[in-house]
Amino acid sequence: MSAHPQKVGRKTRLVQTGILLCSLLPGWVWGQMQESEDAVAPERESVEEAVAEREAHSPEAGLKLTGYADGTYLYNFGPGSAASSIDFPTDTVPKGDFNLSALWLRLEKPLVRESNQIHAGFQFGMMLGEDATYYNAAGAATPPTGPNSSSLYIGEAFAKIWVPEAQMEAWIGKFQAVIGYETIWRPDNPCITFGISDAFMPQDNVGILTIFSPDPLLDIAAGIGNCTGESNDVGSFGQGDEYSVFGYAKINSAGGNATLQPGFYVTPWGTHGANARISLDQDFYYALNLVGQWSPAFAENRWNLTLNVTGGSGTGDPEVEAPTSYVTTGLYSTWTLLDPVTLTGRAEYVHTSNYVLPQTTRLSGGDYYDYTLTLAVKITEDLVWRGEGRFAWGVGTTLSTTTSVNVPNTLTTTSPPASSSLWTVATEIYYRF
């Protein structure tokens, strides 16, 4: 028997309604039921990833050993036995000299700034080689008897503490000066020879430094410690009760292609110390430094410009050193010619009021200049060769040294003439690890 047309239509509507409810009901019922083990797997994976990320930011960073080995050969076309008053003798010794410039070793337990836990680390670095001779001797105040490739210099030995609530990193111990552009580490500098400007910067300090990072693009640091180049309270000149205050601000651009870093160093109670190249004996002394770095966006990191400006003044020390003031300007330009080949030009100008502070009462000043061109080639990622030419000039660029000559029944002393210019060529190979 055939069904009634109206019932068929009614049944059809009921079937359709039932199908619709069945399609909606499982999702509603599933939402009211406890989820099965399989259903929570994706959520559990995301939780595990979050835990792993937090663990990656834990303060349990391992120990790291890094460093470099650096060998150089320098040849100077200078007069007689003259040496520059503002350079390492090994950098301006007449004729040629092979150097084990340095073997640098650093043992470090890094801080993890992303961590939300207070934790500590440390940094210990020492240098062996001829460069260490001069850093360890603290410059003209206690000159070494001669460069020694076996010399040892403890360049840094400090504890580090990270306080996440304050976004602060604290250093306690001995660390390198926080102002200046060039460093004690030759491979970290754009050129083989050291520039004039950083001869006026402090060398190292023993004390406390705090670094605040209120913004990812800004660091602000301030510290207090002993005077430059002095690792005890007696110091090079037998003076105690002296200290220095120092600090800097580092501002990075949002694009990461520019940095501006002003800094200061002040000794309110006087400085009786030295860096590795000039002496400092001033009853009150301050040094200012501004470093600016910029890589034009269109250059795609193949061209970098750096400006380094320093200036300072001191009141002198009666019968020891005259009051002094100075200003320096340095410009560095580095071009990447090919991926493994770079070319750096350095141009500097220095004006001093009393002959670059070589422990003298001379009041007349001087103007000094240098231009350096350095070619670097990466043999491997860690092994680098560099070649360099440098021309420095200015009154008294090199100082003559007195030589005694034994003649029968007489003793004759001769003083080779000082020079107002000095040509230097250098080659270097270093390996980082």
Sequence and secondary structure as in RCSB ss.txt:
>XXXX:A:sequence
MSAHPQKVGRKTRLVQTGILLCSLLPGWVWGQMQESEDAVAPERESVEEAVAEREAHSPEAGLKLTGYADGTYLY
NFGPGSAASSIDFPTDTVPKGDFNLSALWLRLEKPLVRESNQIHAGFQFGMMLGEDATYYNAAGAATPPTGPNSS
SLYIGEAFAKIWVPEAQMEAWIGKFQAVIGYETIWRPDNPCITFGISDAFMPQDNVGILTIFSPDPLLDIAAGIG
NCTGESNDVGSFGQGDEYSVFGYAKINSAGGNATLQPGFYVTPWGTHGANARISLDQDFYYALNLVGQWSPAFAE
NRWNLTLNVTGGSGTGDPEVEAPTSYVTTGLYSTWTLLDPVTLTGRAEYVHTSNYVLPQTTRLSGGDYYDYTLTL
AVKITEDLVWRGEGRFAWGVGTTLSTTTSVNVPNTLTTTSPPASSSLWTVATEIYYRF
>XXXX:A:secstr
    HHHHHHHHHHHHHHHHHHHHHHHHHHHHS   TTTTHHHHHHHHHHHHHHHHTSS    EEEEEEEEEEEE
E   TT EESSS HHHH BEEEEEEEEEEEEEEE   TT SS EEEEEEEEEESHHHHHHHHTGGGS  SS  TT
 EEEEEEEEEEEEGGGTEEEEEEEEE SS SS S GGGSSSSS  SGGGGS  EEEEEEEEEEEETTEEEEEEEE
S TT SSSSTTTT  S  EEEEEEEEE TTSSEEEEEEEEEETT EEEE SSSEEEESSEEEEEEEEEE  GGGT
TSEEEEEEEEEEEE  BTTTB  EEEEEEEEEEEEEEETTEEEEEEEEEEEESSTT SS      EEEEEEEEEE
EEESSSSEEEEEEEEEEEEEEEEE   EEEEETTEEEEE    EEEEEEEEEEEEEE 
